[in-house]
Amino acid sequence: MKMRNFWPLLMAGSVGAMGVQAAPVDSHELLVGSYTQGTSEGIYRLQFDSSTGQIAAKALQVVKSANPSWLTLSRDQKLLFAVNENGPGQADPVGRVSSFRLDPKSHQLHLINQVQSLGNEPTHSSLSADGRYLFVGNYSVSEDPGGSLAVLPVSPEGKLSPPVQLSSHPASRVNPERQVSAHVHSVVSAPDGQFVFANDLGADKIFVYRYDPKANPELPLTAAKPAFVSLPPGSGPRHLLFSADGKHAYLSMEMSAQVAVFDYQAGQLTQRQLVDLAAEQPPEKRAGAALHASADGKFLYVSNRGTANELLVFAIDPASGQLKELQRRSVEGDHPREFSLDPSGKFVLIANQKSNQIVVVERDPNTGLLGKTVQKLAFDAPSDIKFLVRQ
């Protein structure tokens, strides 16, 4: 039974006085993206207390936007970009990307502009290291036209221009239902800023691009050599995460529910380890998803959806970057699409999309282990959680 008609019906609280007053040390703001086929209206700005692990009962702001499923903050947190995961059969059948300005004092969000992503169901975005381009992954549920990587210029003020570059990839066709065309699930830059990696669920490959806007601003990405990294057939790559030191990378694979560990150097990913998240589950029930590391780089957290609906905790070897499983912990809900560690490192906030809730779980910063649940907030179809960190 779905939980609906709770959180999204709460009115946004007043932000006038709160925005200009000094916030308590343990008070943080977070942004939540959502799917809007139900009662959610778009992007929610919320207050979180790291001393108690509680999300406040009223939203500071609600920004109406269609299916803002993934949120990307600029490094200085002055800009926010949201992919509008629209496509055929939805209220808005056109995939789009929206740009917002964050007021430096109140954190109020103000729409700058919105452009088409030139693809269906855009599901991920990231900024180039210099902030000049937004890389968008058009997932595209249907075979035609299939998924693509779109490159959108960003002005210094945050205004988006239509895509100047669109790239697609040949599908693996291993899975006759899900891999008959490209499905770009995420696009991530390496810490060195010189290479960009497009993770294509439909191709079973990570496609590697060199980023060089000085050579051609209209086509800032060119295929690297080698142009891709091959993955196990039918694995379905989803999200890629680089270690803080840039020496290692971690890839979640949705269809096989695995994590691949790589060494990284100058555009080259070399696989060192392959970890199963759900070896005991039948293939059709596996669904690896999000992955994030702790701020100190000692622990990796991975969500496993499917029939497991759990978070896995891994210790990261400081020398090799390889993983050792420490814990499996139920998310106490269905379909943990995304999650986020709060700035204190004492809590994990989990967006359970299909059970319509955000679950807050205690975390031990020393051991990395997850503890008791401290809050379950009814929230219709949450999809992404991003904290605003004080500068």
Legacy VTK file of the C-alpha trace (Angstrom):
# vtk DataFile Version 3.0
C-alpha trace
ASCII
DATASET POLYDATA
POINTS 391 float
0.000 0.000 0.000
1.465 3.351 -1.016
1.794 6.206 1.455
0.499 9.364 -0.169
-0.987 12.757 0.562
1.215 13.557 3.558
4.418 15.572 3.225
3.801 17.288 -0.127
0.555 18.731 1.256
2.368 20.564 4.052
2.718 24.271 3.381
6.148 25.804 2.972
7.240 27.672 6.082
8.242 31.299 6.121
11.841 31.852 5.043
12.145 35.592 5.588
13.465 35.763 9.138
14.991 32.305 9.161
17.032 32.956 6.043
18.893 35.990 7.407
19.489 34.821 10.980
22.560 32.839 11.952
21.679 29.146 11.821
22.404 26.891 14.811
25.634 24.931 14.537
23.790 21.646 14.079
21.223 23.021 11.616
21.632 22.268 7.922
19.515 22.757 4.850
18.926 20.079 2.252
17.296 19.896 -1.152
15.086 16.982 -2.160
14.174 16.182 -5.753
11.083 14.143 -6.532
8.848 12.558 -9.117
5.669 14.568 -9.589
3.154 12.072 -10.979
1.596 11.952 -7.485
1.366 14.716 -4.880
4.953 15.973 -4.880
5.349 19.323 -6.604
9.047 19.454 -7.419
12.090 20.532 -5.368
11.807 20.870 -1.587
14.174 22.875 0.611
14.133 21.449 4.129
15.779 21.983 7.509
17.746 19.160 9.158
19.050 19.005 12.724
22.274 16.990 13.029
21.969 16.879 16.814
18.704 14.908 16.681
18.577 13.503 13.136
15.222 15.143 12.515
13.933 16.798 9.348
11.693 19.747 10.264
7.945 19.372 9.729
7.619 22.305 7.339
9.421 22.962 4.091
11.389 26.191 3.867
10.515 26.380 0.178
8.772 24.343 -2.500
9.780 24.950 -6.117
7.271 23.637 -8.613
9.031 21.688 -11.337
8.120 18.564 -13.319
10.008 15.428 -12.223
13.221 17.080 -10.953
14.710 13.682 -10.219
18.413 14.583 -9.987
19.962 17.718 -8.495
23.412 19.148 -9.237
24.917 21.942 -7.141
27.755 24.137 -8.331
30.868 24.036 -6.147
30.144 27.467 -4.673
26.484 26.482 -4.137
25.261 29.563 -5.956
23.618 27.514 -8.721
21.406 24.437 -8.847
20.609 22.368 -11.917
17.754 19.868 -12.027
17.010 17.349 -14.760
13.301 17.160 -15.523
12.884 13.438 -16.146
9.998 13.791 -18.587
9.169 11.603 -21.561
6.391 10.122 -23.687
3.215 9.364 -21.771
3.861 11.951 -19.051
2.150 15.303 -18.465
5.161 16.929 -20.107
6.504 14.530 -22.775
9.723 16.515 -23.324
12.960 15.973 -21.392
14.268 19.231 -19.948
16.922 20.727 -17.674
16.282 23.633 -15.290
18.732 26.130 -13.804
18.226 27.960 -10.503
20.039 30.667 -8.563
20.429 30.258 -4.789
20.220 33.465 -2.788
23.468 33.611 -0.759
21.662 34.670 2.450
18.233 33.064 2.402
19.030 30.107 0.109
15.811 30.867 -1.751
15.778 29.208 -5.174
14.994 31.368 -8.212
14.515 29.923 -11.685
17.025 31.206 -14.239
15.867 29.284 -17.295
14.937 25.886 -18.690
15.991 24.165 -21.923
15.277 20.857 -23.633
17.779 18.057 -23.072
17.173 16.704 -26.608
16.404 13.281 -25.177
13.801 11.451 -23.138
13.913 10.874 -19.381
17.115 12.774 -18.488
18.147 11.087 -15.252
21.514 12.558 -14.241
23.705 15.613 -14.669
27.096 16.893 -13.565
29.147 20.038 -14.109
32.495 20.116 -15.835
35.365 20.929 -13.489
35.515 24.497 -14.778
31.732 24.936 -14.575
31.380 25.821 -18.261
29.257 22.830 -19.293
26.543 20.640 -17.815
26.756 16.987 -18.846
23.322 15.352 -18.972
22.495 11.659 -19.230
19.316 11.125 -21.260
18.264 7.664 -20.144
15.338 7.158 -22.563
13.143 4.270 -21.493
12.049 3.431 -25.045
14.270 1.966 -27.746
13.592 4.850 -30.124
15.371 7.238 -29.901
17.391 5.595 -27.128
19.640 7.284 -24.600
22.313 9.908 -25.170
24.896 12.154 -23.569
24.049 15.850 -23.960
26.493 18.725 -23.397
24.893 22.049 -22.411
26.877 25.310 -22.111
26.468 27.217 -18.832
26.970 30.981 -18.633
28.820 32.519 -15.650
25.404 33.584 -14.345
24.065 30.026 -14.602
21.952 30.348 -17.729
21.750 27.156 -19.762
22.049 27.056 -23.530
20.642 24.235 -25.676
22.929 21.215 -26.146
25.887 21.787 -28.448
26.874 18.122 -28.510
24.873 14.893 -28.418
26.465 11.441 -28.319
24.924 7.970 -28.378
26.394 4.494 -28.099
25.698 1.037 -29.562
23.697 -1.198 -27.234
24.909 -4.577 -26.006
21.472 -6.218 -26.579
22.333 -8.839 -23.950
19.009 -8.254 -22.211
16.283 -8.198 -24.903
14.016 -6.015 -22.784
16.363 -3.460 -21.247
19.403 -3.311 -23.508
18.113 -2.911 -27.051
19.327 0.698 -27.116
21.611 3.042 -25.245
20.564 4.168 -21.752
23.036 6.722 -20.382
22.474 6.592 -16.627
25.141 9.015 -15.432
27.975 11.221 -16.649
30.894 11.946 -14.311
34.141 13.891 -14.638
37.396 12.551 -13.243
38.934 14.605 -10.420
41.614 15.837 -12.833
38.859 17.454 -14.924
40.401 16.229 -18.163
38.230 13.169 -18.779
34.483 12.503 -18.687
32.886 9.075 -18.200
29.416 8.176 -19.522
27.987 5.088 -17.853
25.614 3.373 -20.291
23.276 0.760 -18.829
22.185 -0.320 -22.307
25.712 -0.850 -23.600
27.467 -2.538 -20.645
30.268 -0.044 -21.097
31.767 3.092 -19.587
32.474 5.469 -22.473
35.502 7.699 -21.990
35.788 11.223 -23.382
38.575 13.760 -23.274
37.387 17.192 -22.169
39.080 19.979 -24.131
36.862 23.039 -24.668
39.831 25.164 -25.769
40.252 23.021 -28.871
36.568 23.312 -29.838
34.003 24.991 -27.566
31.175 23.628 -29.736
32.403 20.052 -29.335
34.213 19.967 -25.975
34.175 16.156 -25.745
36.149 13.834 -27.994
36.483 10.069 -27.704
39.494 9.063 -25.638
41.857 6.190 -26.440
40.681 3.639 -25.484
37.158 4.932 -26.000
35.406 2.652 -23.510
35.732 0.197 -20.644
33.911 -3.110 -21.130
31.884 -4.568 -18.260
30.268 -7.983 -17.683
27.492 -8.731 -20.203
24.092 -7.722 -18.869
25.555 -5.855 -15.875
23.951 -2.473 -16.642
26.374 0.223 -15.344
24.661 2.992 -13.372
26.721 5.397 -11.230
30.477 6.061 -11.040
32.213 7.576 -8.003
35.851 8.637 -7.739
37.806 8.533 -4.506
38.805 11.885 -3.046
42.457 11.351 -3.966
41.507 10.437 -7.538
43.379 7.117 -7.466
40.341 4.813 -7.441
36.779 4.669 -8.756
33.676 2.690 -7.850
30.898 1.742 -10.259
27.467 0.442 -9.305
25.938 -1.926 -11.838
22.172 -1.971 -11.653
21.177 -5.149 -13.467
23.785 -7.470 -11.948
23.735 -5.713 -8.533
27.522 -5.463 -8.321
30.188 -2.872 -7.587
33.348 -2.732 -9.667
36.489 -1.238 -8.158
39.004 0.450 -10.457
42.417 2.015 -10.262
42.444 5.349 -12.091
45.226 7.208 -13.856
45.114 9.706 -16.737
41.826 8.593 -18.255
42.477 4.888 -17.724
40.225 2.720 -15.518
41.725 -0.642 -14.566
39.371 -3.058 -12.794
40.747 -4.583 -9.585
37.700 -6.038 -7.820
34.114 -7.068 -8.467
31.771 -7.238 -5.458
28.342 -8.884 -5.438
25.536 -7.037 -3.678
22.824 -9.651 -4.136
24.316 -12.952 -5.279
21.483 -14.903 -3.663
18.752 -13.026 -5.557
17.467 -14.101 -8.995
18.775 -11.849 -11.778
15.393 -10.237 -12.458
15.154 -9.134 -8.806
18.542 -7.403 -8.618
18.825 -3.627 -8.739
22.018 -1.957 -7.564
21.675 1.802 -7.367
23.341 4.697 -5.554
26.794 4.776 -3.973
28.513 7.384 -1.792
31.667 7.484 0.299
32.087 8.963 3.766
33.849 12.332 3.925
36.971 10.728 5.402
37.134 8.215 2.526
37.125 5.216 4.869
33.712 3.778 4.032
31.560 3.185 0.957
27.769 2.897 1.086
25.732 1.273 -1.691
21.968 0.908 -2.049
20.597 -2.386 -3.304
16.962 -2.208 -4.377
15.156 -5.137 -6.020
13.738 -7.428 -3.353
16.567 -6.683 -0.905
15.964 -2.961 -0.221
19.067 -2.502 1.877
22.180 -0.403 2.317
25.532 -2.149 2.264
28.481 -0.756 4.188
32.036 -1.417 3.008
35.415 -0.547 4.503
37.776 0.938 1.906
41.370 -0.271 2.014
43.445 2.938 2.156
46.199 1.545 -0.068
44.405 -0.523 -2.706
40.952 1.070 -2.586
39.387 -2.382 -2.450
36.247 -3.128 -0.466
35.461 -5.297 2.534
31.812 -5.788 3.449
30.932 -4.713 6.994
27.150 -4.579 7.171
23.820 -5.011 5.395
21.051 -2.857 6.776
17.389 -2.700 5.735
16.220 0.690 4.459
12.817 -0.054 6.013
11.087 0.856 2.782
10.930 0.175 -0.927
13.265 1.272 -3.732
16.058 3.343 -2.112
16.770 5.397 -5.205
19.234 7.769 -3.545
20.658 8.616 -0.128
22.974 11.138 1.471
25.267 11.354 4.495
24.607 14.498 6.528
27.483 17.002 7.047
28.111 15.777 10.611
28.562 12.205 9.374
26.218 10.966 12.113
23.190 10.201 9.925
22.206 8.773 6.554
19.061 10.039 4.836
17.475 7.513 2.450
15.015 8.386 -0.316
12.689 5.382 -0.558
10.944 6.237 -3.802
8.232 3.571 -3.984
7.269 3.535 -0.295
7.083 7.347 -0.327
9.308 8.231 2.587
12.641 9.626 3.669
14.211 7.425 6.349
16.883 8.825 8.679
19.300 6.270 10.139
22.036 6.776 12.723
25.658 6.267 11.632
28.791 5.743 13.701
31.509 7.952 12.118
34.267 5.821 13.642
33.112 2.350 12.571
30.978 3.376 9.597
28.176 1.120 10.828
24.510 2.077 10.612
22.346 2.065 13.718
18.748 2.716 14.635
16.128 4.549 12.631
15.392 7.974 14.112
12.792 9.286 11.650
10.474 8.184 8.864
9.128 11.184 7.011
6.219 10.644 4.624
7.218 12.162 1.296
5.778 11.277 -2.094
8.320 9.717 -4.516
11.613 11.261 -3.290
14.431 10.739 -5.777
17.511 12.708 -4.698
18.910 14.399 -1.575
21.597 17.077 -1.565
22.854 18.994 1.488
23.799 22.665 1.416
27.142 22.860 3.202
28.156 26.098 4.873
30.952 27.850 3.021
LINES 1 392
391 0 1 2 3 4 5 6 7 8 9 10 11 12 13 14 15 16 17 18 19 20 21 22 23 24 25 26 27 28 29 30 31 32 33 34 35 36 37 38 39 40 41 42 43 44 45 46 47 48 49 50 51 52 53 54 55 56 57 58 59 60 61 62 63 64 65 66 67 68 69 70 71 72 73 74 75 76 77 78 79 80 81 82 83 84 85 86 87 88 89 90 91 92 93 94 95 96 97 98 99 100 101 102 103 104 105 106 107 108 109 110 111 112 113 114 115 116 117 118 119 120 121 122 123 124 125 126 127 128 129 130 131 132 133 134 135 136 137 138 139 140 141 142 143 144 145 146 147 148 149 150 151 152 153 154 155 156 157 158 159 160 161 162 163 164 165 166 167 168 169 170 171 172 173 174 175 176 177 178 179 180 181 182 183 184 185 186 187 188 189 190 191 192 193 194 195 196 197 198 199 200 201 202 203 204 205 206 207 208 209 210 211 212 213 214 215 216 217 218 219 220 221 222 223 224 225 226 227 228 229 230 231 232 233 234 235 236 237 238 239 240 241 242 243 244 245 246 247 248 249 250 251 252 253 254 255 256 257 258 259 260 261 262 263 264 265 266 267 268 269 270 271 272 273 274 275 276 277 278 279 280 281 282 283 284 285 286 287 288 289 290 291 292 293 294 295 296 297 298 299 300 301 302 303 304 305 306 307 308 309 310 311 312 313 314 315 316 317 318 319 320 321 322 323 324 325 326 327 328 329 330 331 332 333 334 335 336 337 338 339 340 341 342 343 344 345 346 347 348 349 350 351 352 353 354 355 356 357 358 359 360 361 362 363 364 365 366 367 368 369 370 371 372 373 374 375 376 377 378 379 380 381 382 383 384 385 386 387 388 389 390
